[in-house]
Amino acid sequence: MKLSVELTLTPLKEDYVPAIKTFIKKLRSLGFEIKETPLSTQVYGPFDEVMEGLLPLIRATFQEEEAIMLHLKMVKGDRSRYEPDF
């Protein structure tokens, strides 16, 4: 089964940029199709593989940061080619 995930990492500190950059660089290294926007990063791939890659990354990021939020949206299927029709 394919999975589409949208992630928005929000470190709760003034100097938030380094934590976000580190997180995105680690996401890139997982080998999935990734789309980056100014507000979120989207990951596409097989369900089990995406979850097996994301969980350790999220755990490590939460352990490294004192205060952080992660907004995560998951959609069943590969939405990487979505184009609005309106």
PyMOL Python script that loads the backbone (N, CA, C, O; Angstrom):
from pymol import cmd

cmd.read_pdbstr("""\
ATOM      1  N   MET A   1       0.849  -1.177   0.000  1.00  0.00           N
ATOM      2  CA  MET A   1       0.000   0.000   0.000  1.00  0.00           C
ATOM      3  C   MET A   1       0.891   1.235   0.000  1.00  0.00           C
ATOM      4  O   MET A   1       1.885   1.291   0.724  1.00  0.00           O
ATOM      5  N   LYS A   2       0.534   2.216  -0.808  1.00  0.00           N
ATOM      6  CA  LYS A   2       1.276   3.478  -0.891  1.00  0.00           C
ATOM      7  C   LYS A   2       0.788   4.447   0.182  1.00  0.00           C
ATOM      8  O   LYS A   2      -0.340   4.351   0.665  1.00  0.00           O
ATOM      9  N   LEU A   3       1.675   5.390   0.546  1.00  0.00           N
ATOM     10  CA  LEU A   3       1.371   6.364   1.587  1.00  0.00           C
ATOM     11  C   LEU A   3       1.905   7.725   1.177  1.00  0.00           C
ATOM     12  O   LEU A   3       2.989   7.831   0.604  1.00  0.00           O
ATOM     13  N   SER A   4       1.141   8.758   1.473  1.00  0.00           N
ATOM     14  CA  SER A   4       1.561  10.144   1.309  1.00  0.00           C
ATOM     15  C   SER A   4       1.534  10.784   2.686  1.00  0.00           C
ATOM     16  O   SER A   4       0.528  10.702   3.391  1.00  0.00           O
ATOM     17  N   VAL A   5       2.637  11.423   3.074  1.00  0.00           N
ATOM     18  CA  VAL A   5       2.742  12.031   4.401  1.00  0.00           C
ATOM     19  C   VAL A   5       3.184  13.479   4.247  1.00  0.00           C
ATOM     20  O   VAL A   5       4.119  13.776   3.503  1.00  0.00           O
ATOM     21  N   GLU A   6       2.510  14.374   4.951  1.00  0.00           N
ATOM     22  CA  GLU A   6       2.921  15.774   5.002  1.00  0.00           C
ATOM     23  C   GLU A   6       3.393  16.072   6.419  1.00  0.00           C
ATOM     24  O   GLU A   6       2.685  15.810   7.391  1.00  0.00           O
ATOM     25  N   LEU A   7       4.601  16.624   6.522  1.00  0.00           N
ATOM     26  CA  LEU A   7       5.209  16.900   7.821  1.00  0.00           C
ATOM     27  C   LEU A   7       5.531  18.384   7.944  1.00  0.00           C
ATOM     28  O   LEU A   7       6.064  18.994   7.017  1.00  0.00           O
ATOM     29  N   THR A   8       5.202  18.954   9.095  1.00  0.00           N
ATOM     30  CA  THR A   8       5.604  20.314   9.423  1.00  0.00           C
ATOM     31  C   THR A   8       6.238  20.278  10.801  1.00  0.00           C
ATOM     32  O   THR A   8       5.553  20.049  11.798  1.00  0.00           O
ATOM     33  N   LEU A   9       7.541  20.502  10.864  1.00  0.00           N
ATOM     34  CA  LEU A   9       8.285  20.478  12.123  1.00  0.00           C
ATOM     35  C   LEU A   9       8.330  21.900  12.676  1.00  0.00           C
ATOM     36  O   LEU A   9       8.651  22.844  11.955  1.00  0.00           O
ATOM     37  N   THR A  10       8.007  22.046  13.957  1.00  0.00           N
ATOM     38  CA  THR A  10       7.981  23.357  14.592  1.00  0.00           C
ATOM     39  C   THR A  10       8.758  23.331  15.899  1.00  0.00           C
ATOM     40  O   THR A  10       8.193  23.018  16.947  1.00  0.00           O
ATOM     41  N   PRO A  11      10.054  23.657  15.852  1.00  0.00           N
ATOM     42  CA  PRO A  11      10.814  23.775  17.103  1.00  0.00           C
ATOM     43  C   PRO A  11      10.324  25.006  17.872  1.00  0.00           C
ATOM     44  O   PRO A  11      10.118  26.071  17.290  1.00  0.00           O
ATOM     45  N   LEU A  12      10.142  24.849  19.166  1.00  0.00           N
ATOM     46  CA  LEU A  12       9.603  25.935  19.987  1.00  0.00           C
ATOM     47  C   LEU A  12      10.756  26.695  20.648  1.00  0.00           C
ATOM     48  O   LEU A  12      10.951  26.642  21.863  1.00  0.00           O
ATOM     49  N   LYS A  13      11.506  27.399  19.809  1.00  0.00           N
ATOM     50  CA  LYS A  13      12.626  28.214  20.284  1.00  0.00           C
ATOM     51  C   LYS A  13      12.923  29.263  19.234  1.00  0.00           C
ATOM     52  O   LYS A  13      12.480  29.152  18.090  1.00  0.00           O
ATOM     53  N   GLU A  14      13.675  30.282  19.621  1.00  0.00           N
ATOM     54  CA  GLU A  14      13.972  31.375  18.696  1.00  0.00           C
ATOM     55  C   GLU A  14      14.815  30.912  17.512  1.00  0.00           C
ATOM     56  O   GLU A  14      14.533  31.290  16.374  1.00  0.00           O
ATOM     57  N   ASP A  15      15.820  30.120  17.751  1.00  0.00           N
ATOM     58  CA  ASP A  15      16.723  29.670  16.695  1.00  0.00           C
ATOM     59  C   ASP A  15      16.231  28.321  16.152  1.00  0.00           C
ATOM     60  O   ASP A  15      16.846  27.280  16.384  1.00  0.00           O
ATOM     61  N   TYR A  16      15.124  28.365  15.435  1.00  0.00           N
ATOM     62  CA  TYR A  16      14.452  27.147  14.982  1.00  0.00           C
ATOM     63  C   TYR A  16      14.975  26.587  13.661  1.00  0.00           C
ATOM     64  O   TYR A  16      14.785  25.404  13.380  1.00  0.00           O
ATOM     65  N   VAL A  17      15.620  27.402  12.860  1.00  0.00           N
ATOM     66  CA  VAL A  17      16.026  26.992  11.510  1.00  0.00           C
ATOM     67  C   VAL A  17      16.976  25.789  11.493  1.00  0.00           C
ATOM     68  O   VAL A  17      16.750  24.871  10.705  1.00  0.00           O
ATOM     69  N   PRO A  18      18.025  25.745  12.322  1.00  0.00           N
ATOM     70  CA  PRO A  18      18.935  24.588  12.263  1.00  0.00           C
ATOM     71  C   PRO A  18      18.235  23.243  12.491  1.00  0.00           C
ATOM     72  O   PRO A  18      18.557  22.262  11.820  1.00  0.00           O
ATOM     73  N   ALA A  19      17.298  23.188  13.413  1.00  0.00           N
ATOM     74  CA  ALA A  19      16.595  21.928  13.685  1.00  0.00           C
ATOM     75  C   ALA A  19      15.770  21.491  12.478  1.00  0.00           C
ATOM     76  O   ALA A  19      15.704  20.302  12.164  1.00  0.00           O
ATOM     77  N   ILE A  20      15.145  22.445  11.808  1.00  0.00           N
ATOM     78  CA  ILE A  20      14.342  22.129  10.631  1.00  0.00           C
ATOM     79  C   ILE A  20      15.239  21.642   9.496  1.00  0.00           C
ATOM     80  O   ILE A  20      14.928  20.648   8.840  1.00  0.00           O
ATOM     81  N   LYS A  21      16.343  22.335   9.268  1.00  0.00           N
ATOM     82  CA  LYS A  21      17.270  21.930   8.202  1.00  0.00           C
ATOM     83  C   LYS A  21      17.830  20.529   8.455  1.00  0.00           C
ATOM     84  O   LYS A  21      17.929  19.721   7.532  1.00  0.00           O
ATOM     85  N   THR A  22      18.191  20.247   9.691  1.00  0.00           N
ATOM     86  CA  THR A  22      18.714  18.924  10.036  1.00  0.00           C
ATOM     87  C   THR A  22      17.662  17.847   9.767  1.00  0.00           C
ATOM     88  O   THR A  22      17.968  16.800   9.197  1.00  0.00           O
ATOM     89  N   PHE A  23      16.438  18.108  10.177  1.00  0.00           N
ATOM     90  CA  PHE A  23      15.345  17.157   9.979  1.00  0.00           C
ATOM     91  C   PHE A  23      15.126  16.885   8.486  1.00  0.00           C
ATOM     92  O   PHE A  23      14.995  15.730   8.079  1.00  0.00           O
ATOM     93  N   ILE A  24      15.086  17.939   7.678  1.00  0.00           N
ATOM     94  CA  ILE A  24      14.853  17.769   6.247  1.00  0.00           C
ATOM     95  C   ILE A  24      16.014  17.026   5.586  1.00  0.00           C
ATOM     96  O   ILE A  24      15.787  16.171   4.729  1.00  0.00           O
ATOM     97  N   LYS A  25      17.241  17.334   5.966  1.00  0.00           N
ATOM     98  CA  LYS A  25      18.393  16.620   5.398  1.00  0.00           C
ATOM     99  C   LYS A  25      18.330  15.129   5.719  1.00  0.00           C
ATOM    100  O   LYS A  25      18.652  14.296   4.872  1.00  0.00           O
ATOM    101  N   LYS A  26      17.919  14.794   6.932  1.00  0.00           N
ATOM    102  CA  LYS A  26      17.780  13.387   7.303  1.00  0.00           C
ATOM    103  C   LYS A  26      16.634  12.732   6.531  1.00  0.00           C
ATOM    104  O   LYS A  26      16.737  11.571   6.135  1.00  0.00           O
ATOM    105  N   LEU A  27      15.537  13.477   6.315  1.00  0.00           N
ATOM    106  CA  LEU A  27      14.431  12.958   5.506  1.00  0.00           C
ATOM    107  C   LEU A  27      14.905  12.642   4.096  1.00  0.00           C
ATOM    108  O   LEU A  27      14.573  11.595   3.540  1.00  0.00           O
ATOM    109  N   ARG A  28      15.676  13.545   3.527  1.00  0.00           N
ATOM    110  CA  ARG A  28      16.192  13.342   2.170  1.00  0.00           C
ATOM    111  C   ARG A  28      17.019  12.071   2.072  1.00  0.00           C
ATOM    112  O   ARG A  28      16.991  11.386   1.049  1.00  0.00           O
ATOM    113  N   SER A  29      17.752  11.753   3.124  1.00  0.00           N
ATOM    114  CA  SER A  29      18.645  10.588   3.100  1.00  0.00           C
ATOM    115  C   SER A  29      17.895   9.262   3.159  1.00  0.00           C
ATOM    116  O   SER A  29      18.500   8.209   2.954  1.00  0.00           O
ATOM    117  N   LEU A  30      16.600   9.289   3.434  1.00  0.00           N
ATOM    118  CA  LEU A  30      15.821   8.047   3.532  1.00  0.00           C
ATOM    119  C   LEU A  30      15.535   7.437   2.166  1.00  0.00           C
ATOM    120  O   LEU A  30      15.189   6.258   2.085  1.00  0.00           O
ATOM    121  N   GLY A  31      15.670   8.210   1.093  1.00  0.00           N
ATOM    122  CA  GLY A  31      15.523   7.667  -0.250  1.00  0.00           C
ATOM    123  C   GLY A  31      14.111   7.660  -0.819  1.00  0.00           C
ATOM    124  O   GLY A  31      13.873   7.051  -1.862  1.00  0.00           O
ATOM    125  N   PHE A  32      13.185   8.315  -0.164  1.00  0.00           N
ATOM    126  CA  PHE A  32      11.811   8.371  -0.669  1.00  0.00           C
ATOM    127  C   PHE A  32      11.645   9.577  -1.588  1.00  0.00           C
ATOM    128  O   PHE A  32      12.477  10.483  -1.607  1.00  0.00           O
ATOM    129  N   GLU A  33      10.558   9.569  -2.345  1.00  0.00           N
ATOM    130  CA  GLU A  33      10.219  10.765  -3.112  1.00  0.00           C
ATOM    131  C   GLU A  33       9.791  11.829  -2.113  1.00  0.00           C
ATOM    132  O   GLU A  33       8.940  11.587  -1.257  1.00  0.00           O
ATOM    133  N   ILE A  34      10.386  13.005  -2.231  1.00  0.00           N
ATOM    134  CA  ILE A  34      10.115  14.085  -1.284  1.00  0.00           C
ATOM    135  C   ILE A  34       9.848  15.367  -2.051  1.00  0.00           C
ATOM    136  O   ILE A  34      10.534  15.678  -3.024  1.00  0.00           O
ATOM    137  N   LYS A  35       8.847  16.105  -1.602  1.00  0.00           N
ATOM    138  CA  LYS A  35       8.571  17.443  -2.125  1.00  0.00           C
ATOM    139  C   LYS A  35       8.655  18.405  -0.947  1.00  0.00           C
ATOM    140  O   LYS A  35       8.062  18.175   0.107  1.00  0.00           O
ATOM    141  N   GLU A  36       9.397  19.482  -1.146  1.00  0.00           N
ATOM    142  CA  GLU A  36       9.563  20.476  -0.090  1.00  0.00           C
ATOM    143  C   GLU A  36       8.866  21.770  -0.496  1.00  0.00           C
ATOM    144  O   GLU A  36       8.994  22.231  -1.631  1.00  0.00           O
ATOM    145  N   THR A  37       8.136  22.340   0.437  1.00  0.00           N
ATOM    146  CA  THR A  37       7.495  23.638   0.244  1.00  0.00           C
ATOM    147  C   THR A  37       7.926  24.525   1.407  1.00  0.00           C
ATOM    148  O   THR A  37       8.521  24.029   2.364  1.00  0.00           O
ATOM    149  N   PRO A  38       7.641  25.819   1.348  1.00  0.00           N
ATOM    150  CA  PRO A  38       8.012  26.680   2.470  1.00  0.00           C
ATOM    151  C   PRO A  38       7.317  26.313   3.787  1.00  0.00           C
ATOM    152  O   PRO A  38       7.804  26.666   4.860  1.00  0.00           O
ATOM    153  N   LEU A  39       6.188  25.608   3.711  1.00  0.00           N
ATOM    154  CA  LEU A  39       5.421  25.316   4.919  1.00  0.00           C
ATOM    155  C   LEU A  39       5.455  23.865   5.362  1.00  0.00           C
ATOM    156  O   LEU A  39       5.119  23.567   6.508  1.00  0.00           O
ATOM    157  N   SER A  40       5.855  22.951   4.477  1.00  0.00           N
ATOM    158  CA  SER A  40       5.848  21.539   4.856  1.00  0.00           C
ATOM    159  C   SER A  40       6.743  20.738   3.931  1.00  0.00           C
ATOM    160  O   SER A  40       7.216  21.225   2.904  1.00  0.00           O
ATOM    161  N   THR A  41       6.957  19.501   4.327  1.00  0.00           N
ATOM    162  CA  THR A  41       7.688  18.549   3.497  1.00  0.00           C
ATOM    163  C   THR A  41       6.787  17.337   3.311  1.00  0.00           C
ATOM    164  O   THR A  41       6.191  16.838   4.265  1.00  0.00           O
ATOM    165  N   GLN A  42       6.698  16.874   2.080  1.00  0.00           N
ATOM    166  CA  GLN A  42       5.842  15.732   1.776  1.00  0.00           C
ATOM    167  C   GLN A  42       6.707  14.543   1.388  1.00  0.00           C
ATOM    168  O   GLN A  42       7.688  14.675   0.656  1.00  0.00           O
ATOM    169  N   VAL A  43       6.321  13.381   1.896  1.00  0.00           N
ATOM    170  CA  VAL A  43       7.056  12.140   1.662  1.00  0.00           C
ATOM    171  C   VAL A  43       6.094  11.127   1.055  1.00  0.00           C
ATOM    172  O   VAL A  43       4.957  10.991   1.506  1.00  0.00           O
ATOM    173  N   TYR A  44       6.559  10.417   0.027  1.00  0.00           N
ATOM    174  CA  TYR A  44       5.726   9.445  -0.673  1.00  0.00           C
ATOM    175  C   TYR A  44       6.473   8.124  -0.793  1.00  0.00           C
ATOM    176  O   TYR A  44       7.667   8.101  -1.095  1.00  0.00           O
ATOM    177  N   GLY A  45       5.765   7.026  -0.555  1.00  0.00           N
ATOM    178  CA  GLY A  45       6.384   5.723  -0.703  1.00  0.00           C
ATOM    179  C   GLY A  45       5.507   4.619  -0.147  1.00  0.00           C
ATOM    180  O   GLY A  45       4.368   4.866   0.247  1.00  0.00           O
ATOM    181  N   PRO A  46       6.031   3.403  -0.113  1.00  0.00           N
ATOM    182  CA  PRO A  46       5.296   2.278   0.463  1.00  0.00           C
ATOM    183  C   PRO A  46       5.065   2.488   1.960  1.00  0.00           C
ATOM    184  O   PRO A  46       5.964   2.937   2.671  1.00  0.00           O
ATOM    185  N   PHE A  47       3.881   2.169   2.430  1.00  0.00           N
ATOM    186  CA  PHE A  47       3.479   2.442   3.813  1.00  0.00           C
ATOM    187  C   PHE A  47       4.512   1.960   4.828  1.00  0.00           C
ATOM    188  O   PHE A  47       5.022   2.749   5.623  1.00  0.00           O
ATOM    189  N   ASP A  48       4.815   0.672   4.799  1.00  0.00           N
ATOM    190  CA  ASP A  48       5.712   0.115   5.816  1.00  0.00           C
ATOM    191  C   ASP A  48       7.097   0.756   5.769  1.00  0.00           C
ATOM    192  O   ASP A  48       7.684   1.040   6.813  1.00  0.00           O
ATOM    193  N   GLU A  49       7.618   0.981   4.578  1.00  0.00           N
ATOM    194  CA  GLU A  49       8.953   1.559   4.454  1.00  0.00           C
ATOM    195  C   GLU A  49       8.989   3.009   4.942  1.00  0.00           C
ATOM    196  O   GLU A  49       9.927   3.420   5.625  1.00  0.00           O
ATOM    197  N   VAL A  50       7.962   3.773   4.586  1.00  0.00           N
ATOM    198  CA  VAL A  50       7.909   5.171   5.043  1.00  0.00           C
ATOM    199  C   VAL A  50       7.816   5.223   6.568  1.00  0.00           C
ATOM    200  O   VAL A  50       8.535   5.991   7.207  1.00  0.00           O
ATOM    201  N   MET A  51       6.947   4.419   7.144  1.00  0.00           N
ATOM    202  CA  MET A  51       6.786   4.446   8.605  1.00  0.00           C
ATOM    203  C   MET A  51       8.055   3.967   9.300  1.00  0.00           C
ATOM    204  O   MET A  51       8.446   4.529  10.323  1.00  0.00           O
ATOM    205  N   GLU A  52       8.704   2.936   8.761  1.00  0.00           N
ATOM    206  CA  GLU A  52       9.949   2.440   9.354  1.00  0.00           C
ATOM    207  C   GLU A  52      11.061   3.482   9.262  1.00  0.00           C
ATOM    208  O   GLU A  52      11.946   3.515  10.117  1.00  0.00           O
ATOM    209  N   GLY A  53      11.026   4.322   8.248  1.00  0.00           N
ATOM    210  CA  GLY A  53      12.015   5.390   8.129  1.00  0.00           C
ATOM    211  C   GLY A  53      11.699   6.593   8.998  1.00  0.00           C
ATOM    212  O   GLY A  53      12.595   7.193   9.590  1.00  0.00           O
ATOM    213  N   LEU A  54      10.412   6.947   9.073  1.00  0.00           N
ATOM    214  CA  LEU A  54      10.019   8.142   9.818  1.00  0.00           C
ATOM    215  C   LEU A  54      10.105   7.974  11.331  1.00  0.00           C
ATOM    216  O   LEU A  54      10.566   8.882  12.022  1.00  0.00           O
ATOM    217  N   LEU A  55       9.671   6.838  11.855  1.00  0.00           N
ATOM    218  CA  LEU A  55       9.608   6.688  13.310  1.00  0.00           C
ATOM    219  C   LEU A  55      10.953   6.901  14.013  1.00  0.00           C
ATOM    220  O   LEU A  55      10.993   7.643  14.994  1.00  0.00           O
ATOM    221  N   PRO A  56      12.045   6.296  13.566  1.00  0.00           N
ATOM    222  CA  PRO A  56      13.327   6.561  14.232  1.00  0.00           C
ATOM    223  C   PRO A  56      13.778   8.016  14.080  1.00  0.00           C
ATOM    224  O   PRO A  56      14.374   8.582  14.997  1.00  0.00           O
ATOM    225  N   LEU A  57      13.493   8.620  12.923  1.00  0.00           N
ATOM    226  CA  LEU A  57      13.862  10.013  12.701  1.00  0.00           C
ATOM    227  C   LEU A  57      13.083  10.939  13.630  1.00  0.00           C
ATOM    228  O   LEU A  57      13.656  11.857  14.218  1.00  0.00           O
ATOM    229  N   ILE A  58      11.796  10.703  13.763  1.00  0.00           N
ATOM    230  CA  ILE A  58      10.971  11.520  14.660  1.00  0.00           C
ATOM    231  C   ILE A  58      11.427  11.326  16.101  1.00  0.00           C
ATOM    232  O   ILE A  58      11.566  12.303  16.836  1.00  0.00           O
ATOM    233  N   ARG A  59      11.660  10.098  16.513  1.00  0.00           N
ATOM    234  CA  ARG A  59      12.119   9.818  17.877  1.00  0.00           C
ATOM    235  C   ARG A  59      13.436  10.547  18.165  1.00  0.00           C
ATOM    236  O   ARG A  59      13.572  11.196  19.202  1.00  0.00           O
ATOM    237  N   ALA A  60      14.396  10.442  17.257  1.00  0.00           N
ATOM    238  CA  ALA A  60      15.704  11.089  17.451  1.00  0.00           C
ATOM    239  C   ALA A  60      15.553  12.609  17.528  1.00  0.00           C
ATOM    240  O   ALA A  60      16.192  13.259  18.356  1.00  0.00           O
ATOM    241  N   THR A  61      14.722  13.163  16.678  1.00  0.00           N
ATOM    242  CA  THR A  61      14.512  14.614  16.675  1.00  0.00           C
ATOM    243  C   THR A  61      13.875  15.065  17.981  1.00  0.00           C
ATOM    244  O   THR A  61      14.269  16.090  18.537  1.00  0.00           O
ATOM    245  N   PHE A  62      12.906  14.322  18.473  1.00  0.00           N
ATOM    246  CA  PHE A  62      12.262  14.669  19.739  1.00  0.00           C
ATOM    247  C   PHE A  62      13.245  14.541  20.902  1.00  0.00           C
ATOM    248  O   PHE A  62      13.171  15.317  21.855  1.00  0.00           O
ATOM    249  N   GLN A  63      14.151  13.590  20.840  1.00  0.00           N
ATOM    250  CA  GLN A  63      15.143  13.437  21.906  1.00  0.00           C
ATOM    251  C   GLN A  63      16.175  14.559  21.871  1.00  0.00           C
ATOM    252  O   GLN A  63      16.673  14.973  22.918  1.00  0.00           O
ATOM    253  N   GLU A  64      16.500  15.052  20.684  1.00  0.00           N
ATOM    254  CA  GLU A  64      17.506  16.095  20.537  1.00  0.00           C
ATOM    255  C   GLU A  64      16.995  17.479  20.929  1.00  0.00           C
ATOM    256  O   GLU A  64      17.769  18.312  21.402  1.00  0.00           O
ATOM    257  N   GLU A  65      15.720  17.728  20.740  1.00  0.00           N
ATOM    258  CA  GLU A  65      15.150  19.052  20.972  1.00  0.00           C
ATOM    259  C   GLU A  65      14.394  19.108  22.295  1.00  0.00           C
ATOM    260  O   GLU A  65      13.712  18.158  22.679  1.00  0.00           O
ATOM    261  N   GLU A  66      14.525  20.233  22.980  1.00  0.00           N
ATOM    262  CA  GLU A  66      13.853  20.383  24.274  1.00  0.00           C
ATOM    263  C   GLU A  66      12.346  20.546  24.119  1.00  0.00           C
ATOM    264  O   GLU A  66      11.571  19.946  24.864  1.00  0.00           O
ATOM    265  N   ALA A  67      11.935  21.358  23.151  1.00  0.00           N
ATOM    266  CA  ALA A  67      10.513  21.612  22.927  1.00  0.00           C
ATOM    267  C   ALA A  67      10.273  21.675  21.426  1.00  0.00           C
ATOM    268  O   ALA A  67      10.844  22.519  20.736  1.00  0.00           O
ATOM    269  N   ILE A  68       9.431  20.783  20.924  1.00  0.00           N
ATOM    270  CA  ILE A  68       9.217  20.700  19.476  1.00  0.00           C
ATOM    271  C   ILE A  68       7.845  20.089  19.192  1.00  0.00           C
ATOM    272  O   ILE A  68       7.353  19.249  19.947  1.00  0.00           O
ATOM    273  N   MET A  69       7.243  20.527  18.096  1.00  0.00           N
ATOM    274  CA  MET A  69       5.974  19.956  17.642  1.00  0.00           C
ATOM    275  C   MET A  69       6.160  19.415  16.232  1.00  0.00           C
ATOM    276  O   MET A  69       6.964  19.932  15.457  1.00  0.00           O
ATOM    277  N   LEU A  70       5.417  18.383  15.915  1.00  0.00           N
ATOM    278  CA  LEU A  70       5.410  17.847  14.562  1.00  0.00           C
ATOM    279  C   LEU A  70       3.957  17.678  14.144  1.00  0.00           C
ATOM    280  O   LEU A  70       3.202  16.923  14.756  1.00  0.00           O
ATOM    281  N   HIS A  71       3.583  18.389  13.100  1.00  0.00           N
ATOM    282  CA  HIS A  71       2.259  18.231  12.509  1.00  0.00           C
ATOM    283  C   HIS A  71       2.419  17.218  11.388  1.00  0.00           C
ATOM    284  O   HIS A  71       3.264  17.382  10.508  1.00  0.00           O
ATOM    285  N   LEU A  72       1.610  16.179  11.423  1.00  0.00           N
ATOM    286  CA  LEU A  72       1.753  15.087  10.468  1.00  0.00           C
ATOM    287  C   LEU A  72       0.379  14.747   9.912  1.00  0.00           C
ATOM    288  O   LEU A  72      -0.577  14.524  10.655  1.00  0.00           O
ATOM    289  N   LYS A  73       0.307  14.715   8.592  1.00  0.00           N
ATOM    290  CA  LYS A  73      -0.920  14.298   7.916  1.00  0.00           C
ATOM    291  C   LYS A  73      -0.563  13.107   7.048  1.00  0.00           C
ATOM    292  O   LYS A  73       0.452  13.117   6.353  1.00  0.00           O
ATOM    293  N   MET A  74      -1.402  12.081   7.090  1.00  0.00           N
ATOM    294  CA  MET A  74      -1.161  10.888   6.292  1.00  0.00           C
ATOM    295  C   MET A  74      -2.384  10.601   5.432  1.00  0.00           C
ATOM    296  O   MET A  74      -3.524  10.682   5.892  1.00  0.00           O
ATOM    297  N   VAL A  75      -2.122  10.266   4.181  1.00  0.00           N
ATOM    298  CA  VAL A  75      -3.188   9.928   3.248  1.00  0.00           C
ATOM    299  C   VAL A  75      -2.846   8.591   2.611  1.00  0.00           C
ATOM    300  O   VAL A  75      -1.729   8.398   2.130  1.00  0.00           O
ATOM    301  N   LYS A  76      -3.783   7.685   2.605  1.00  0.00           N
ATOM    302  CA  LYS A  76      -3.571   6.414   1.929  1.00  0.00           C
ATOM    303  C   LYS A  76      -3.475   6.684   0.431  1.00  0.00           C
ATOM    304  O   LYS A  76      -4.313   7.380  -0.141  1.00  0.00           O
ATOM    305  N   GLY A  77      -2.457   6.133  -0.186  1.00  0.00           N
ATOM    306  CA  GLY A  77      -2.264   6.299  -1.623  1.00  0.00           C
ATOM    307  C   GLY A  77      -1.128   7.254  -1.935  1.00  0.00           C
ATOM    308  O   GLY A  77      -0.621   7.957  -1.061  1.00  0.00           O
ATOM    309  N   ASP A  78      -0.746   7.263  -3.184  1.00  0.00           N
ATOM    310  CA  ASP A  78       0.331   8.130  -3.659  1.00  0.00           C
ATOM    311  C   ASP A  78      -0.292   9.380  -4.261  1.00  0.00           C
ATOM    312  O   ASP A  78      -0.841   9.339  -5.362  1.00  0.00           O
ATOM    313  N   ARG A  79      -0.207  10.482  -3.544  1.00  0.00           N
ATOM    314  CA  ARG A  79      -0.781  11.748  -3.998  1.00  0.00           C
ATOM    315  C   ARG A  79       0.280  12.668  -4.607  1.00  0.00           C
ATOM    316  O   ARG A  79       0.036  13.862  -4.783  1.00  0.00           O
ATOM    317  N   SER A  80       1.448  12.123  -4.926  1.00  0.00           N
ATOM    318  CA  SER A  80       2.553  12.936  -5.416  1.00  0.00           C
ATOM    319  C   SER A  80       2.265  13.590  -6.763  1.00  0.00           C
ATOM    320  O   SER A  80       2.882  14.603  -7.095  1.00  0.00           O
ATOM    321  N   ARG A  81       1.366  13.050  -7.525  1.00  0.00           N
ATOM    322  CA  ARG A  81       1.051  13.600  -8.843  1.00  0.00           C
ATOM    323  C   ARG A  81      -0.250  14.403  -8.845  1.00  0.00           C
ATOM    324  O   ARG A  81      -0.787  14.710  -9.909  1.00  0.00           O
ATOM    325  N   TYR A  82      -0.751  14.738  -7.677  1.00  0.00           N
ATOM    326  CA  TYR A  82      -2.017  15.466  -7.564  1.00  0.00           C
ATOM    327  C   TYR A  82      -1.948  16.814  -8.260  1.00  0.00           C
ATOM    328  O   TYR A  82      -0.996  17.572  -8.076  1.00  0.00           O
ATOM    329  N   GLU A  83      -2.938  17.098  -9.040  1.00  0.00           N
ATOM    330  CA  GLU A  83      -3.103  18.387  -9.711  1.00  0.00           C
ATOM    331  C   GLU A  83      -4.534  18.843  -9.474  1.00  0.00           C
ATOM    332  O   GLU A  83      -5.468  18.097  -9.769  1.00  0.00           O
ATOM    333  N   PRO A  84      -4.734  20.051  -8.948  1.00  0.00           N
ATOM    334  CA  PRO A  84      -6.106  20.555  -8.771  1.00  0.00           C
ATOM    335  C   PRO A  84      -6.825  20.636 -10.110  1.00  0.00           C
ATOM    336  O   PRO A  84      -6.218  20.964 -11.129  1.00  0.00           O
ATOM    337  N   ASP A  85      -8.100  20.340 -10.104  1.00  0.00           N
ATOM    338  CA  ASP A  85      -8.870  20.396 -11.354  1.00  0.00           C
ATOM    339  C   ASP A  85      -9.911  21.498 -11.309  1.00  0.00           C
ATOM    340  O   ASP A  85     -10.969  21.391 -11.929  1.00  0.00           O
ATOM    341  N   PHE A  86      -9.609  22.557 -10.573  1.00  0.00           N
ATOM    342  CA  PHE A  86     -10.544  23.697 -10.499  1.00  0.00           C
ATOM    343  C   PHE A  86      -9.833  24.988 -10.732  1.00  0.00           C
ATOM    344  O   PHE A  86     -10.456  26.049 -10.708  1.00  0.00           O
TER     345      PHE A  86
END
""", "prot")
cmd.dss("prot")
cmd.show_as("cartoon", "prot")
cmd.util.cbc("prot")
cmd.orient("prot")
